[in-house]
Amino acid sequence: MEPFVRLTAGAAPIDLANVDTDRIIPARFLRRPRETGYGPVLFHDVRFDASGAPRPDFVLNDPGHREAKILVTAENFGCGSSREMAVWALMDYGIRVVVGPSFGDIFFENCFKNGVLAVVLSAGTAAGWRRALAERPGTTLAVDLPDQTITGPDGAPIRFEIDAFRKHGLLTGQDEVALTLEHLPAIEAFEARRRHEMPWLG
């Protein structure tokens, strides 16, 4: 997992509530080999028309938002089915931060397991940022994970909360398995002691 520490980058507004994981990556692409990348099919059915041409009215097709690495979303982004590929698609496209008032629970967890920082801000703040980004494509936000701040379109930093375990995983680039393996010597010592003291357990 790629570590996340700080990022200053363009941000794009997703001004629609209840964007589910099937909209982020349609189900028919779930069998796509991981090594081919999921970025090309991110938001496929709203990003492209039936002929495969980019839809000019979709935000990530706007030249000012095309290189965005941050999304500012509306309520309940990432709801629906629990497909990890939705986060893979965001990552493969280049998105490292999603900001919004609320997220689908499993999507929120999958973000941290895959190196995407998901930040919950108030609905009013998120709506104001979406308006500012729509009015000024190419506007950048600055995210500082160690300090837990995001500098918004108006240049004012806002502090956000994050669980300490998730923060450590992002900063070090370690998922839950890698973090567990940090304790491998202690785990192996415990298993050896258990086999010696309770051999009947096998």
Disulfide bonds with the S-S distance in Angstrom:
none
